[in-house]
Amino acid sequence: MPNIQVLDQVTIDKIAAGEVIERPASIVKELVENAIDAKATAITVEIKDGGISLIRIADNGCGIPKEEVPLAFLRHSTSKIRSVEDLTGIASLGFRGEALSSIAAIAQVELRTKVKEADAGIQYRIEGGSEKSMEEIGMPDGTTFFVRQIFFNTPARRKFLKTPMTEASHVSELITRLALSHPEISFQFLTNGQPKLHTSGNGRLKDVIYHIYGRDITGNLLEINAKANGIAIRGYIGKPLISRGNRNYENYYINGRYVKSSIIAKAIEDAYKGFTMQHK
C-alpha cells in the first residue's frame, strides 16, 4: 500500500479545474455571470476556434480594485458572500469563488480591469496558476478577460474537446439563454470575427426574442404575468401554430438562473395538451 501524502497545490488546482471547467462554454458561463453580478449593462463575448484558442469577455461593470486582483484568482475568494449565513439568501449568479482559480489553472489568462475611482486600469497575466506580470494601463471602466489555449497544460483534457464548430454551438446556446434572462443587458456575441447576436439591452424581453428567434416566432406569442402564493411567473408562451417536435425553444428560469426541470417541462406540456398535436 503506497504512503498517504498531501497533493501539491498545482495538482489540487488542476483537479478542481476539471470539476468546474469542462469546455470553453464553462469558462464563458463563469465569466459572463461574474460580469452580470458586477452590474454590467453591456457584455461582449468573442471566441475563436470554438473558444479553444481564444475567449474574450468585456464588460462595463464595476471592475476590480488593484489590491484585490491577485486575490480574485485564489480558490474560494469571493465578493458575493461573507459567512455561512449568507448561503440562505444568495441573489448573485456565482458565489463559490472557484471560477477564476480554475480557469487560471488550465489556461493562459490576461485580465484588464478598472474601477471608476482609479486613474488607470490594471493588466494582470497568470498562466497555469502562476502569476506572470501586473502593470498599470489606460482603459475604460469595467473588466476584460482574455483566455487563451485552454487545457494547454493538461493535454489529456484537451483531447476530450469536440470540434470548434460544436464547442462554438455550446457557447452560442449559453449566450442565447443569458440574453433571454437579462433583457436589460446588451449582449454582443462574435465567433471568428463574425457577429452572431447583438441585443439592445432596452429591457424589453420581446425584443430579445425577436433578435434570437425571428419574426414568425415573435409574432405568435402570448404574454404571461401572474402571481400566486408568493410566486411570480412572467414571460411568453407560443401559440400552437409555432409548436415544434423538440424542446429546443423551451427556456425557463428561476430568479434569473436557467434551469432544466422535467417537472416544469411536463407541467407546461400538460397544459398545452388540448391545443397541440401529439409529440409537439
matplotlib code that plots the C-alpha trace (Angstrom):
import matplotlib.pyplot as plt

x = [0.0, 1.6, 2.0, -0.6, 0.6, -0.9, -1.1, 0.9, -1.1, -0.6, -2.2, -5.0, -5.8, -5.9, -8.3, -10.5, -10.4, -11.7, -14.7, -15.6, -14.3, -15.5, -15.3, -15.0, -18.7, -18.0, -15.4, -17.8, -20.6, -18.5, -17.1, -20.3, -22.2, -19.4, -20.0, -23.7, -23.0, -20.7, -23.8, -22.6, -25.1, -23.1, -21.2, -19.2, -18.3, -15.8, -14.5, -12.1, -11.9, -14.9, -13.2, -10.3, -7.7, -9.3, -12.2, -12.6, -15.2, -15.5, -18.0, -18.6, -19.3, -17.7, -14.2, -11.8, -9.6, -5.9, -5.2, -7.9, -6.8, -4.3, -6.8, -9.5, -7.5, -7.2, -9.5, -12.7, -12.0, -15.3, -17.1, -20.5, -20.7, -19.1, -20.3, -22.3, -25.5, -25.3, -25.8, -29.5, -30.1, -27.9, -29.0, -25.9, -25.3, -21.9, -20.6, -18.2, -15.1, -13.7, -14.2, -11.1, -8.7, -9.9, -9.7, -6.2, -5.0, -5.7, -5.3, -3.3, -5.3, -5.0, -7.2, -7.6, -9.8, -10.5, -12.7, -14.4, -12.4, -9.0, -6.9, -5.6, -6.5, -4.6, -3.3, -2.7, -1.3, -1.4, -0.7, -1.3, -1.9, 1.4, 1.5, 3.4, 3.0, 1.0, 1.1, -1.0, -2.6, -5.1, -8.6, -12.3, -14.2, -15.0, -13.3, -11.9, -10.7, -8.6, -8.5, -6.1, -5.2, -7.5, -6.1, -2.6, -1.0, -3.4, -3.3, -5.4, -8.4, -7.8, -8.3, -11.9, -12.9, -15.2, -14.7, -14.5, -18.0, -19.5, -17.8, -19.0, -22.6, -22.4, -21.2, -23.9, -26.7, -25.4, -25.3, -28.8, -30.1, -28.3, -29.6, -33.2, -32.9, -31.3, -33.1, -31.7, -28.2, -26.9, -25.2, -22.8, -21.5, -18.9, -17.3, -14.1, -14.8, -18.4, -21.2, -23.8, -26.0, -26.5, -29.3, -30.2, -30.4, -33.5, -35.2, -37.9, -37.9, -39.9, -37.1, -34.6, -36.8, -37.1, -33.3, -32.8, -35.9, -37.1, -40.4, -42.5, -41.9, -42.2, -45.5, -47.1, -46.5, -48.8, -47.6, -47.8, -47.8, -49.2, -48.7, -49.9, -48.8, -45.7, -44.5, -44.5, -44.4, -43.7, -42.6, -44.1, -45.6, -46.1, -49.4, -49.9, -49.2, -45.4, -45.2, -42.1, -41.1, -38.4, -37.9, -35.0, -37.1, -38.2, -36.4, -37.3, -35.5, -35.8, -34.6, -32.8, -30.9, -31.5, -32.8, -33.6, -36.6, -38.6, -41.4, -41.7, -41.5, -44.2, -46.4, -46.2, -46.7, -49.7, -51.3, -50.9, -52.3, -55.8, -54.3, -51.4, -50.9, -49.3, -45.5, -45.3]
y = [0.0, 3.4, 6.0, 8.7, 12.2, 15.6, 16.6, 19.7, 22.9, 22.6, 19.1, 20.2, 23.2, 21.1, 18.6, 21.4, 23.0, 19.7, 19.9, 23.5, 23.7, 21.1, 23.0, 26.7, 27.2, 26.6, 29.4, 31.8, 30.9, 31.7, 35.0, 36.3, 35.5, 37.5, 40.4, 40.3, 40.3, 43.3, 45.2, 45.4, 46.9, 45.8, 42.5, 41.4, 37.7, 36.8, 33.4, 31.9, 28.2, 27.5, 29.2, 26.7, 29.2, 32.5, 33.7, 37.4, 38.8, 42.5, 44.3, 47.8, 46.7, 47.9, 46.4, 45.0, 47.3, 46.9, 45.3, 42.7, 41.5, 38.7, 37.7, 37.1, 34.2, 32.3, 29.4, 30.3, 34.0, 35.8, 39.1, 37.5, 36.0, 36.7, 33.8, 30.6, 32.6, 34.3, 31.0, 31.1, 34.4, 34.4, 36.8, 36.6, 34.0, 32.9, 32.7, 29.8, 31.7, 28.8, 30.0, 32.3, 30.0, 27.0, 28.9, 30.2, 26.7, 25.3, 28.4, 31.5, 34.3, 38.1, 40.4, 44.1, 45.9, 49.4, 50.8, 54.1, 55.8, 54.8, 56.9, 53.9, 50.3, 47.1, 44.4, 41.1, 37.9, 34.4, 31.1, 27.6, 29.1, 31.1, 34.9, 36.4, 40.2, 43.0, 46.6, 49.8, 50.5, 53.0, 51.6, 52.5, 51.4, 47.7, 44.3, 42.4, 38.8, 37.1, 33.4, 31.6, 28.0, 26.2, 22.9, 23.9, 22.2, 19.2, 17.6, 14.6, 17.0, 18.9, 15.7, 15.4, 18.7, 18.4, 20.2, 24.0, 24.2, 22.0, 24.0, 27.2, 26.0, 25.3, 28.9, 30.3, 28.3, 29.7, 33.3, 32.9, 31.8, 34.5, 37.2, 36.0, 36.1, 39.6, 41.8, 44.9, 44.0, 44.5, 41.2, 41.0, 37.7, 37.1, 33.9, 34.0, 37.7, 37.2, 38.9, 36.3, 38.1, 41.7, 42.7, 46.3, 46.0, 48.1, 45.8, 44.5, 40.7, 40.5, 42.5, 39.9, 37.1, 38.8, 39.1, 35.4, 33.6, 35.9, 37.5, 34.4, 33.2, 36.7, 37.4, 34.4, 34.8, 35.4, 37.3, 35.7, 37.7, 36.0, 36.0, 33.4, 32.1, 34.3, 33.2, 35.4, 34.0, 36.2, 35.6, 34.5, 31.3, 30.4, 29.8, 26.2, 27.5, 27.6, 24.3, 22.2, 18.5, 19.1, 21.2, 23.4, 26.6, 25.9, 28.2, 28.7, 30.5, 30.7, 34.1, 34.8, 31.4, 29.0, 25.6, 22.2, 20.6, 17.7, 18.7, 22.2, 20.9, 18.3, 21.0, 23.3, 20.5, 19.0, 22.5, 22.5, 19.0, 20.1, 22.7, 20.9, 17.8, 14.8, 14.8, 18.6]
z = [0.0, -1.0, 1.7, 2.1, 1.2, 0.6, -3.1, -4.2, -5.0, -8.8, -8.8, -6.5, -8.7, -11.9, -10.3, -9.0, -12.5, -14.0, -11.8, -12.8, -16.4, -18.9, -22.1, -23.4, -22.6, -18.9, -18.9, -20.8, -18.3, -15.2, -16.6, -18.1, -14.8, -13.0, -15.4, -14.7, -10.9, -11.4, -12.7, -16.3, -18.8, -21.9, -22.3, -25.3, -25.8, -28.6, -29.3, -31.8, -32.8, -30.6, -27.7, -27.7, -28.8, -27.5, -25.4, -24.9, -22.5, -22.0, -19.7, -18.4, -14.8, -11.5, -12.1, -9.6, -7.3, -7.9, -4.5, -4.9, -8.4, -7.3, -4.5, -7.2, -8.5, -5.2, -4.5, -2.5, -2.7, -3.4, -3.1, -3.1, 0.4, 3.8, 6.0, 6.0, 6.9, 3.5, 1.7, 2.5, 0.7, -2.4, -5.1, -7.3, -10.0, -8.7, -5.1, -4.5, -5.7, -7.7, -11.2, -11.7, -9.9, -12.0, -15.3, -14.4, -13.6, -17.1, -19.4, -20.2, -18.7, -19.1, -17.0, -17.7, -15.2, -13.9, -11.2, -11.6, -8.8, -10.3, -12.7, -14.5, -15.1, -14.2, -16.6, -14.9, -16.5, -15.0, -16.7, -15.4, -11.9, -11.7, -11.8, -14.8, -14.6, -13.2, -14.5, -15.0, -18.3, -19.7, -20.3, -19.7, -16.6, -16.4, -16.9, -19.9, -19.8, -22.5, -22.0, -24.4, -25.2, -22.7, -21.3, -22.7, -19.7, -19.5, -23.0, -21.8, -21.1, -24.3, -26.3, -25.0, -26.5, -29.6, -32.9, -32.9, -34.5, -31.8, -29.0, -30.6, -30.7, -26.9, -26.3, -28.6, -26.8, -23.5, -24.7, -26.0, -22.6, -20.7, -23.1, -22.6, -18.8, -18.8, -21.4, -19.5, -20.6, -24.1, -25.3, -28.3, -29.4, -32.1, -33.4, -35.6, -36.1, -37.3, -35.3, -34.3, -31.8, -30.6, -28.3, -27.4, -23.6, -23.6, -21.0, -23.4, -23.4, -26.6, -28.5, -27.3, -28.5, -31.9, -32.2, -31.4, -32.9, -35.6, -36.7, -37.1, -33.5, -32.0, -33.9, -32.3, -28.6, -25.6, -22.6, -19.2, -16.0, -12.9, -9.1, -6.5, -3.1, -3.1, -6.6, -9.7, -13.2, -16.2, -19.8, -23.1, -24.4, -28.1, -29.8, -31.1, -34.6, -33.8, -31.9, -32.6, -32.5, -29.8, -26.7, -28.0, -27.8, -24.2, -21.8, -18.1, -15.3, -11.5, -10.2, -13.4, -13.4, -16.3, -15.1, -16.6, -14.9, -16.2, -13.7, -15.2, -18.8, -18.0, -16.4, -19.4, -21.9, -20.0, -20.0, -23.8, -24.4, -25.6, -28.0, -29.8, -31.9, -30.3, -29.9, -30.4]

ax = plt.figure().add_subplot(projection="3d")
ax.plot(x, y, z, "-o")
ax.set_aspect("equal")
plt.show()
